[in-house]
């Protein structure tokens, strides 16, 4: 599992913990601690499972914008997130194919 996570992260160009640190983290995950978002994506890809299959909690809903935050700033944030989703989907498709 650790080698698979490392290889996939290297393929995607994602920095992750060393193999020895991953060993400790994997033990924690197996004992009920949820991994962070990066590791959740990697685990889902390696195991070909959905977040729900692996028991990951859905992300918290975004906070309501403050009265001073303008629509343009929110639109930029949404666009950045949409771009990230497209990039991650393409990378995942390349690995699965």
Secondary structure, 3 states (H helix, E strand, C coil): CHHHHHHHHHHHCCCCCCHHHHHHHHHHHHCCCCCCHHHHHHHHHHHCCCCCCCCCCCCCCCCCCCCCCCHHHHHHHHHHHHHHHHHHHHHHHHHHC
